[in-house]
Amino acid sequence: MTGKLIMHLRQGTILSALKHVVKKKIKRFLRDNSFGRWFLLRFNRSQGRCHISKAEVMNIDISDTCNLSCVMCVYEQTRNENKFKKMMSLELFKKVFDSVVKIGYKDIELCPAKGELFLNKNIWPILEYADSANIHSLKVVTNFIPIRQTDIIRFFNLNKLKLLEISIYGFDPDSFKLITRKGRAQFNKLISNLDILNQIIDSNERTFQIHFRWWIGDLQEFNASKSKYKQYIRTLGKKIDRLDIKEYADNRAGMISKINVSNTGVKVRSASSKFSKCGPCRYLFTDFIINSDLSISTCRCYDHTGKLFLGYFDEKPLSHILSGHNQLFNRIVTEQEQGIYRDPCSTCSQYKSIYFPGGKCLEYQQLKKNFNL
Protein backbone atom coordinates (compact mmCIF):
# COMPACT_ATOMS: atom_id res chain seq x y z
CA MET A 1 0.00 0.00 0.00
CA THR A 2 1.12 3.53 -0.71
CA GLY A 3 1.99 5.97 2.03
CA LYS A 4 -1.10 8.13 1.40
CA LEU A 5 -3.42 5.10 1.55
CA ILE A 6 -1.86 3.98 4.85
CA MET A 7 -2.29 7.51 6.20
CA HIS A 8 -6.01 7.47 5.32
CA LEU A 9 -6.49 4.08 6.98
CA ARG A 10 -4.63 5.16 10.13
CA GLN A 11 -6.94 8.13 10.41
CA GLY A 12 -9.83 5.68 10.38
CA THR A 13 -11.49 7.23 7.33
CA ILE A 14 -12.33 4.23 5.13
CA LEU A 15 -14.35 6.42 2.78
CA SER A 16 -11.33 8.72 2.38
CA ALA A 17 -9.13 5.69 1.65
CA LEU A 18 -11.57 4.43 -0.99
CA LYS A 19 -11.68 7.86 -2.61
CA HIS A 20 -7.89 7.87 -2.72
CA VAL A 21 -7.83 4.46 -4.46
CA VAL A 22 -10.52 5.44 -6.98
CA LYS A 23 -8.82 8.76 -7.71
CA LYS A 24 -5.51 6.99 -8.33
CA LYS A 25 -7.14 4.46 -10.68
CA ILE A 26 -8.87 7.23 -12.63
CA LYS A 27 -5.57 9.09 -13.04
CA ARG A 28 -3.86 5.92 -14.23
CA PHE A 29 -6.66 5.25 -16.74
CA LEU A 30 -6.49 8.78 -18.08
CA ARG A 31 -2.71 8.57 -18.54
CA ASP A 32 -2.51 5.06 -20.01
CA ASN A 33 -5.65 4.79 -22.14
CA SER A 34 -5.74 6.47 -25.57
CA PHE A 35 -9.21 7.92 -25.05
CA GLY A 36 -8.24 8.89 -21.51
CA ARG A 37 -5.22 10.78 -22.81
CA TRP A 38 -7.39 12.51 -25.40
CA PHE A 39 -9.79 13.62 -22.67
CA LEU A 40 -7.01 14.62 -20.24
CA LEU A 41 -5.23 16.78 -22.82
CA ARG A 42 -8.37 18.67 -23.72
CA PHE A 43 -9.50 19.04 -20.12
CA ASN A 44 -6.16 20.48 -19.04
CA ARG A 45 -6.20 22.76 -22.06
CA SER A 46 -9.66 24.06 -21.14
CA GLN A 47 -8.35 24.76 -17.63
CA GLY A 48 -5.21 26.49 -18.94
CA ARG A 49 -3.12 23.98 -17.00
CA CYS A 50 0.16 22.89 -18.62
CA HIS A 51 3.26 20.93 -17.63
CA ILE A 52 6.89 21.69 -18.39
CA SER A 53 9.99 19.71 -17.41
CA LYS A 54 13.71 20.70 -17.25
CA ALA A 55 12.97 24.27 -18.32
CA GLU A 56 16.38 25.48 -17.16
CA VAL A 57 18.41 23.04 -19.25
CA MET A 58 20.37 24.23 -22.28
CA ASN A 59 21.86 21.88 -24.86
CA ILE A 60 25.15 22.78 -26.51
CA ASP A 61 26.64 20.70 -29.34
CA ILE A 62 30.36 21.21 -29.88
CA SER A 63 31.05 18.61 -32.61
CA ASP A 64 29.71 18.03 -36.09
CA THR A 65 31.42 14.72 -36.83
CA CYS A 66 31.38 11.21 -35.40
CA ASN A 67 33.60 8.12 -35.26
CA LEU A 68 30.58 5.85 -35.85
CA SER A 69 28.10 5.56 -38.74
CA CYS A 70 25.00 4.32 -36.92
CA VAL A 71 22.09 3.24 -39.09
CA MET A 72 19.58 5.20 -36.99
CA CYS A 73 21.52 8.48 -37.17
CA VAL A 74 19.99 10.88 -39.64
CA TYR A 75 23.14 13.00 -39.77
CA GLU A 76 25.13 10.07 -41.10
CA GLN A 77 23.12 10.40 -44.30
CA THR A 78 24.38 13.93 -44.93
CA ARG A 79 27.67 13.98 -43.04
CA ASN A 80 29.75 12.84 -46.02
CA GLU A 81 28.24 15.59 -48.16
CA ASN A 82 29.64 18.25 -45.84
CA LYS A 83 33.39 18.48 -46.35
CA PHE A 84 33.80 21.11 -43.64
CA LYS A 85 33.39 19.60 -40.19
CA LYS A 86 32.31 22.11 -37.58
CA MET A 87 34.04 21.97 -34.20
CA MET A 88 33.22 24.67 -31.68
CA SER A 89 36.37 26.44 -30.56
CA LEU A 90 37.08 27.14 -26.90
CA GLU A 91 36.69 30.88 -27.47
CA LEU A 92 33.27 30.46 -29.09
CA PHE A 93 32.17 28.02 -26.41
CA LYS A 94 33.04 30.55 -23.70
CA LYS A 95 30.91 33.20 -25.41
CA VAL A 96 28.00 30.81 -25.87
CA PHE A 97 28.27 29.38 -22.37
CA ASP A 98 28.53 32.77 -20.67
CA SER A 99 25.44 34.01 -22.54
CA VAL A 100 23.48 30.89 -21.60
CA VAL A 101 24.34 31.28 -17.90
CA LYS A 102 23.65 35.02 -17.99
CA ILE A 103 20.02 34.53 -19.01
CA GLY A 104 19.42 31.99 -16.25
CA TYR A 105 20.22 28.50 -17.50
CA LYS A 106 21.96 26.54 -14.74
CA ASP A 107 21.91 22.99 -16.10
CA ILE A 108 24.05 22.39 -19.18
CA GLU A 109 23.97 19.34 -21.43
CA LEU A 110 26.82 18.76 -23.83
CA CYS A 111 24.81 16.62 -26.18
CA PRO A 112 26.04 14.91 -29.34
CA ALA A 113 23.11 15.86 -31.54
CA LYS A 114 25.28 15.77 -34.65
CA GLY A 115 28.61 14.30 -33.57
CA GLU A 116 30.81 12.81 -30.86
CA LEU A 117 31.97 15.32 -28.25
CA PHE A 118 35.36 13.75 -27.69
CA LEU A 119 36.41 14.29 -31.30
CA ASN A 120 36.64 17.97 -30.45
CA LYS A 121 40.25 18.59 -29.38
CA ASN A 122 39.03 21.36 -27.07
CA ILE A 123 36.80 19.05 -25.06
CA TRP A 124 38.71 19.20 -21.78
CA PRO A 125 39.27 22.97 -21.72
CA ILE A 126 35.54 23.23 -22.50
CA LEU A 127 34.55 20.84 -19.70
CA GLU A 128 36.86 22.52 -17.20
CA TYR A 129 35.56 25.98 -18.12
CA ALA A 130 31.97 24.83 -17.57
CA ASP A 131 32.96 23.07 -14.35
CA SER A 132 34.40 26.28 -12.91
CA ALA A 133 31.27 28.32 -13.61
CA ASN A 134 28.28 29.14 -11.42
CA ILE A 135 25.98 26.37 -12.68
CA HIS A 136 24.07 23.56 -10.98
CA SER A 137 24.92 20.61 -13.19
CA LEU A 138 26.74 19.37 -16.24
CA LYS A 139 25.67 16.38 -18.33
CA VAL A 140 27.95 14.68 -20.87
CA VAL A 141 26.85 12.18 -23.52
CA THR A 142 29.41 10.08 -25.41
CA ASN A 143 29.83 6.75 -27.20
CA PHE A 144 32.96 6.33 -25.04
CA ILE A 145 35.18 5.11 -27.89
CA PRO A 146 37.45 8.10 -28.76
CA ILE A 147 38.41 8.47 -25.08
CA ARG A 148 41.76 7.87 -23.41
CA GLN A 149 42.41 6.40 -20.00
CA THR A 150 43.37 9.82 -18.66
CA ASP A 151 40.01 11.17 -19.86
CA ILE A 152 38.13 8.57 -17.85
CA ILE A 153 40.09 9.44 -14.72
CA ARG A 154 39.47 13.16 -15.23
CA PHE A 155 35.69 12.68 -15.13
CA PHE A 156 36.07 12.01 -11.41
CA ASN A 157 37.65 15.44 -10.90
CA LEU A 158 34.71 17.42 -12.33
CA ASN A 159 32.70 18.94 -9.48
CA LYS A 160 29.66 19.99 -11.54
CA LEU A 161 29.34 16.76 -13.52
CA LYS A 162 26.07 15.12 -12.48
CA LEU A 163 25.52 12.63 -15.28
CA LEU A 164 27.78 10.74 -17.67
CA GLU A 165 25.63 8.99 -20.27
CA ILE A 166 27.32 6.34 -22.41
CA SER A 167 25.76 5.02 -25.61
CA ILE A 168 26.62 1.37 -26.29
CA TYR A 169 25.82 -0.41 -29.55
CA GLY A 170 25.36 -4.14 -30.08
CA PHE A 171 25.84 -7.18 -27.84
CA ASP A 172 28.72 -8.77 -29.78
CA PRO A 173 31.14 -7.77 -32.58
CA ASP A 174 28.66 -8.71 -35.32
CA SER A 175 25.71 -6.73 -33.96
CA PHE A 176 28.06 -3.80 -33.20
CA LYS A 177 29.12 -3.79 -36.86
CA LEU A 178 25.54 -4.01 -38.14
CA ILE A 179 24.39 -1.02 -36.07
CA THR A 180 27.47 1.23 -36.21
CA ARG A 181 28.89 0.06 -39.56
CA LYS A 182 32.28 -0.04 -37.90
CA GLY A 183 34.58 -2.99 -37.25
CA ARG A 184 36.71 -4.69 -34.61
CA ALA A 185 39.04 -1.78 -33.91
CA GLN A 186 36.23 0.45 -32.61
CA PHE A 187 34.56 -2.46 -30.82
CA ASN A 188 37.77 -3.44 -29.03
CA LYS A 189 38.44 0.19 -28.07
CA LEU A 190 35.02 0.39 -26.43
CA ILE A 191 35.64 -2.79 -24.43
CA SER A 192 39.06 -1.50 -23.37
CA ASN A 193 37.57 1.78 -22.15
CA LEU A 194 34.77 0.00 -20.31
CA ASP A 195 37.40 -2.17 -18.60
CA ILE A 196 39.18 0.96 -17.42
CA LEU A 197 35.91 2.47 -16.21
CA ASN A 198 35.14 -0.75 -14.35
CA GLN A 199 38.47 -0.58 -12.51
CA ILE A 200 38.17 3.11 -11.71
CA ILE A 201 34.64 2.72 -10.33
CA ASP A 202 35.93 0.10 -7.91
CA SER A 203 38.73 2.31 -6.63
CA ASN A 204 37.19 5.81 -6.66
CA GLU A 205 34.29 7.59 -5.05
CA ARG A 206 32.14 9.53 -7.47
CA THR A 207 29.60 12.31 -7.11
CA PHE A 208 27.97 11.83 -10.52
CA GLN A 209 25.66 9.23 -12.01
CA ILE A 210 26.57 6.90 -14.86
CA HIS A 211 23.88 5.74 -17.28
CA PHE A 212 24.25 3.21 -20.11
CA ARG A 213 21.94 3.44 -23.14
CA TRP A 214 22.42 0.04 -24.75
CA TRP A 215 21.20 -0.36 -28.33
CA ILE A 216 20.89 -4.13 -28.73
CA GLY A 217 19.35 -4.57 -32.17
CA ASP A 218 17.38 -7.79 -32.54
CA LEU A 219 15.74 -8.67 -29.21
CA GLN A 220 15.40 -12.39 -29.97
CA GLU A 221 19.04 -12.69 -30.99
CA PHE A 222 20.02 -10.67 -27.93
CA ASN A 223 18.09 -12.98 -25.60
CA ALA A 224 19.52 -16.08 -27.27
CA SER A 225 23.08 -14.80 -27.33
CA LYS A 226 25.58 -16.13 -24.81
CA SER A 227 28.38 -13.77 -25.76
CA LYS A 228 30.83 -12.79 -23.03
CA TYR A 229 30.44 -9.15 -24.01
CA LYS A 230 26.70 -9.24 -23.32
CA GLN A 231 27.26 -10.73 -19.87
CA TYR A 232 30.04 -8.25 -19.20
CA ILE A 233 27.80 -5.23 -19.93
CA ARG A 234 25.08 -6.66 -17.69
CA THR A 235 27.57 -7.21 -14.88
CA LEU A 236 29.02 -3.73 -15.25
CA GLY A 237 25.47 -2.39 -15.43
CA LYS A 238 24.94 -3.46 -11.81
CA LYS A 239 27.71 -1.11 -10.70
CA ILE A 240 26.31 1.97 -12.39
CA ASP A 241 23.12 3.92 -11.71
CA ARG A 242 21.02 2.98 -14.72
CA LEU A 243 21.08 0.53 -17.63
CA ASP A 244 18.52 1.18 -20.39
CA ILE A 245 18.15 -1.52 -23.02
CA LYS A 246 17.03 0.15 -26.24
CA GLU A 247 15.25 -1.95 -28.84
CA TYR A 248 13.51 0.89 -30.68
CA ALA A 249 15.10 3.81 -32.50
CA ASP A 250 13.35 7.12 -33.00
CA ASN A 251 12.06 7.84 -36.48
CA ARG A 252 13.96 11.15 -36.36
CA ALA A 253 10.97 13.13 -37.51
CA GLY A 254 10.24 10.77 -40.37
CA MET A 255 13.79 10.64 -41.75
CA ILE A 256 14.60 7.17 -40.42
CA SER A 257 12.48 4.25 -41.63
CA LYS A 258 12.57 0.45 -41.64
CA ILE A 259 14.68 0.62 -44.80
CA ASN A 260 17.48 2.47 -42.99
CA VAL A 261 17.75 -0.16 -40.24
CA SER A 262 16.99 -3.27 -42.29
CA ASN A 263 18.88 -6.43 -41.27
CA THR A 264 20.09 -4.83 -38.03
CA GLY A 265 17.24 -5.92 -35.77
CA VAL A 266 16.63 -2.32 -34.72
CA LYS A 267 12.97 -1.26 -34.79
CA VAL A 268 11.76 2.22 -35.64
CA ARG A 269 9.03 4.01 -33.73
CA SER A 270 6.10 5.25 -35.73
CA ALA A 271 5.07 8.90 -35.75
CA SER A 272 2.91 10.19 -32.91
CA SER A 273 -0.78 9.81 -33.65
CA LYS A 274 -2.66 12.95 -34.64
CA PHE A 275 -5.18 11.71 -32.10
CA SER A 276 -2.69 12.46 -29.31
CA LYS A 277 -1.68 15.93 -30.53
CA CYS A 278 -3.18 18.81 -28.61
CA GLY A 279 -1.45 22.15 -28.31
CA PRO A 280 2.25 22.98 -28.43
CA CYS A 281 4.88 20.31 -27.82
CA ARG A 282 6.71 20.82 -24.54
CA TYR A 283 10.07 20.36 -26.32
CA LEU A 284 9.54 23.77 -27.94
CA PHE A 285 10.22 25.26 -24.51
CA THR A 286 12.65 22.78 -22.96
CA ASP A 287 14.96 21.48 -25.68
CA PHE A 288 16.66 24.50 -27.22
CA ILE A 289 20.04 23.68 -28.70
CA ILE A 290 22.99 25.80 -29.79
CA ASN A 291 24.87 23.90 -32.49
CA SER A 292 28.55 23.92 -33.34
CA ASP A 293 27.89 26.27 -36.29
CA LEU A 294 26.10 28.64 -33.83
CA SER A 295 22.66 27.96 -35.30
CA ILE A 296 19.88 27.66 -32.71
CA SER A 297 16.85 25.39 -32.87
CA THR A 298 13.83 24.75 -30.67
CA CYS A 299 14.47 21.02 -30.79
CA ARG A 300 17.63 19.23 -29.67
CA CYS A 301 17.61 16.14 -31.88
CA TYR A 302 14.81 16.32 -34.39
CA ASP A 303 15.21 19.50 -36.43
CA HIS A 304 17.37 17.95 -39.13
CA THR A 305 16.25 20.19 -41.98
CA GLY A 306 16.31 23.52 -40.14
CA LYS A 307 12.55 24.06 -40.12
CA LEU A 308 12.60 24.83 -36.39
CA PHE A 309 15.55 27.20 -36.85
CA LEU A 310 15.44 30.31 -34.62
CA GLY A 311 18.51 32.21 -35.75
CA TYR A 312 22.25 32.39 -35.18
CA PHE A 313 23.84 33.03 -31.82
CA ASP A 314 25.98 35.94 -33.04
CA GLU A 315 23.13 37.80 -34.78
CA LYS A 316 20.93 38.87 -31.85
CA PRO A 317 20.96 38.54 -28.05
CA LEU A 318 20.20 35.02 -26.86
CA SER A 319 17.39 36.32 -24.64
CA HIS A 320 15.68 37.66 -27.78
CA ILE A 321 16.17 34.52 -29.88
CA LEU A 322 14.69 32.24 -27.19
CA SER A 323 11.55 34.30 -26.67
CA GLY A 324 8.35 35.38 -28.32
CA HIS A 325 10.08 38.58 -29.40
CA ASN A 326 11.62 36.34 -32.05
CA GLN A 327 8.94 35.99 -34.73
CA LEU A 328 10.35 32.62 -35.85
CA PHE A 329 9.75 31.15 -32.38
CA ASN A 330 6.44 32.93 -31.88
CA ARG A 331 5.10 31.59 -35.18
CA ILE A 332 5.95 27.95 -34.35
CA VAL A 333 4.21 28.14 -30.96
CA THR A 334 1.18 29.93 -32.43
CA GLU A 335 0.84 27.33 -35.17
CA GLN A 336 0.82 24.48 -32.70
CA GLU A 337 -1.69 26.31 -30.51
CA GLN A 338 -3.93 26.23 -33.61
CA GLY A 339 -3.25 22.54 -34.29
CA ILE A 340 -0.84 23.16 -37.17
CA TYR A 341 2.28 20.97 -36.99
CA ARG A 342 4.86 21.66 -39.64
CA ASP A 343 7.60 19.21 -40.57
CA PRO A 344 9.41 17.77 -38.68
CA CYS A 345 6.76 17.95 -35.93
CA SER A 346 4.06 16.39 -38.12
CA THR A 347 5.95 13.09 -38.35
CA CYS A 348 7.89 13.12 -35.07
CA SER A 349 7.48 10.19 -32.69
CA GLN A 350 8.56 12.22 -29.64
CA TYR A 351 5.76 14.80 -29.48
CA LYS A 352 4.66 15.50 -25.90
CA SER A 353 1.84 17.95 -25.31
CA ILE A 354 2.33 20.67 -22.72
CA TYR A 355 -1.11 19.65 -21.43
CA PHE A 356 -0.06 16.11 -20.53
CA PRO A 357 1.01 15.67 -16.86
CA GLY A 358 4.72 15.39 -16.25
CA GLY A 359 7.14 17.93 -14.90
CA LYS A 360 6.31 21.27 -13.33
CA CYS A 361 2.64 22.28 -13.47
CA LEU A 362 1.89 25.93 -14.23
CA GLU A 363 -0.73 28.11 -15.81
CA TYR A 364 -0.44 28.42 -19.59
CA GLN A 365 -0.64 32.20 -19.31
CA GLN A 366 2.35 32.08 -16.97
CA LEU A 367 4.27 29.99 -19.50
CA LYS A 368 3.50 32.52 -22.23
CA LYS A 369 4.56 35.32 -19.91
CA ASN A 370 7.84 33.54 -19.14
CA PHE A 371 8.65 33.39 -22.85
CA ASN A 372 7.13 36.78 -23.82
CA LEU A 373 4.63 35.14 -26.15
NORHUJO-V743793 format. One record per pair of residues at least 6 apart in sequence whose ideal C-beta (glycine too) atoms are under 7 Angstrom apart, sorted by the first residue. I is the first residue (numbers start at 1). GAP is how many residues later the second one is. If there is no record, write none. Layout:
I/GAP + I/GAP
//
This chain:
4/16 + 5/12 + 5/15 + 5/16 + 8/8 + 8/9 + 8/12 + 9/8 + 29/7 + 30/6 + 30/7 + 30/9 + 30/10 + 31/6 + 31/326 + 34/241 + 37/239 + 37/319 + 38/237 + 40/316 + 41/237 + 41/312 + 41/314 + 41/315 + 42/236 + 44/6 + 44/311 + 45/233 + 45/234 + 45/310 + 48/315 + 48/316 + 48/317 + 49/312 + 49/314 + 50/304 + 50/305 + 50/312 + 50/314 + 50/317 + 51/303 + 51/305 + 51/306 + 51/307 + 51/308 + 51/309 + 51/310 + 52/230 + 52/233 + 52/234 + 52/302 + 52/307 + 52/308 + 52/310 + 52/315 + 53/229 + 53/233 + 53/305 + 53/306 + 53/307 + 54/232 + 55/230 + 55/231 + 55/305 + 56/48 + 56/49 + 56/50 + 56/51 + 57/48 + 57/50 + 57/52 + 57/229 + 58/42 + 58/47 + 58/50 + 58/230 + 59/50 + 59/52 + 59/228 + 59/229 + 59/230 + 59/241 + 60/36 + 60/48 + 60/50 + 60/230 + 61/50 + 61/51 + 61/52 + 61/53 + 61/228 + 61/230 + 61/231 + 62/25 + 62/26 + 62/31 + 62/48 + 62/55 + 62/58 + 62/64 + 62/230 + 63/24 + 63/49 + 63/52 + 63/53 + 63/54 + 63/56 + 63/57 + 63/229 + 64/21 + 64/22 + 64/23 + 64/50 + 64/51 + 64/228 + 65/14 + 65/20 + 65/50 + 65/54 + 66/49 + 66/50 + 67/49 + 67/52 + 67/78 + 67/79 + 67/119 + 68/75 + 68/112 + 68/114 + 68/118 + 69/7 + 69/111 + 69/112 + 69/113 + 70/6 + 70/99 + 70/109 + 70/110 + 71/108 + 71/110 + 71/189 + 71/190 + 71/193 + 71/195 + 72/177 + 72/184 + 72/188 + 72/189 + 72/194 + 74/178 + 74/181 + 74/182 + 74/230 + 75/39 + 86/206 + 86/207 + 87/33 + 87/205 + 88/32 + 88/204 + 89/33 + 90/32 + 90/35 + 90/36 + 93/33 + 94/35 + 96/194 + 96/217 + 97/32 + 97/33 + 97/36 + 99/219 + 100/8 + 100/218 + 101/32 + 101/33 + 101/34 + 103/215 + 103/216 + 106/29 + 106/30 + 107/28 + 107/29 + 107/30 + 108/22 + 108/27 + 108/30 + 109/30 + 110/7 + 110/29 + 110/30 + 110/31 + 111/30 + 111/189 + 112/29 + 112/30 + 113/176 + 113/187 + 113/188 + 114/177 + 116/26 + 116/27 + 116/30 + 117/6 + 117/23 + 117/25 + 118/24 + 118/28 + 118/29 + 118/33 + 119/27 + 124/30 + 127/31 + 130/8 + 130/30 + 131/7 + 131/27 + 131/28 + 131/29 + 135/25 + 137/23 + 137/25 + 138/20 + 138/22 + 138/23 + 138/24 + 139/23 + 139/24 + 139/26 + 140/21 + 140/24 + 141/24 + 141/26 + 142/24 + 143/24 + 144/22 + 144/46 + 144/49 + 145/41 + 145/44 + 145/45 + 145/48 + 147/46 + 149/47 + 152/41 + 152/44 + 152/45 + 152/48 + 153/47 + 155/6 + 155/9 + 156/44 + 156/48 + 156/50 + 161/47 + 162/46 + 162/47 + 163/45 + 163/46 + 163/48 + 164/44 + 164/46 + 165/46 + 165/48 + 166/46 + 167/46 + 168/44 + 168/45 + 168/46 + 168/47 + 168/65 + 169/7 + 169/10 + 169/11 + 169/46 + 170/6 + 170/9 + 170/47 + 171/45 + 171/51 + 171/54 + 171/56 + 171/58 + 171/59 + 172/53 + 172/55 + 172/57 + 172/58 + 173/11 + 173/14 + 175/42 + 176/11 + 177/6 + 178/39 + 178/85 + 178/86 + 179/36 + 179/38 + 179/85 + 179/87 + 180/6 + 191/38 + 194/42 + 198/38 + 201/38 + 209/32 + 210/30 + 210/31 + 211/29 + 211/30 + 211/31 + 211/33 + 212/25 + 212/28 + 212/31 + 212/32 + 213/31 + 213/33 + 214/19 + 214/29 + 214/30 + 214/31 + 214/32 + 215/31 + 215/51 + 216/6 + 216/29 + 216/30 + 216/31 + 217/47 + 217/48 + 217/49 + 218/47 + 219/28 + 221/44 + 237/6 + 247/20 + 248/19 + 248/20 + 248/21 + 249/7 + 249/12 + 249/17 + 249/18 + 249/19 + 250/19 + 250/99 + 250/100 + 251/17 + 251/18 + 251/19 + 251/20 + 251/96 + 251/98 + 252/50 + 252/52 + 253/49 + 253/51 + 253/91 + 253/94 + 253/95 + 254/17 + 254/90 + 254/93 + 255/49 + 256/12 + 257/11 + 258/10 + 261/7 + 269/80 + 270/79 + 271/76 + 271/77 + 271/78 + 272/76 + 272/77 + 272/79 + 277/64 + 277/74 + 277/76 + 278/75 + 278/77 + 279/57 + 279/58 + 279/74 + 279/75 + 279/76 + 280/53 + 280/56 + 280/57 + 280/74 + 281/55 + 281/64 + 281/70 + 281/71 + 281/72 + 282/70 + 282/71 + 282/72 + 283/16 + 283/69 + 284/14 + 284/48 + 284/49 + 285/86 + 287/12 + 287/13 + 288/8 + 288/10 + 288/34 + 289/8 + 289/11 + 290/6 + 290/23 + 294/18 + 294/19 + 294/20 + 295/14 + 295/17 + 296/14 + 296/15 + 296/16 + 296/17 + 296/25 + 297/6 + 297/11 + 297/12 + 297/13 + 298/10 + 298/12 + 298/31 + 298/34 + 299/9 + 302/42 + 302/46 + 302/48 + 303/6 + 303/41 + 304/40 + 305/39 + 307/35 + 307/36 + 307/37 + 308/24 + 309/19 + 310/11 + 310/16 + 310/18 + 310/19 + 311/10 + 311/15 + 311/17 + 320/6 + 323/6 + 323/48 + 323/49 + 324/6 + 324/47 + 324/48 + 324/49 + 325/47 + 330/43 + 333/40 + 335/7 + 345/6
//
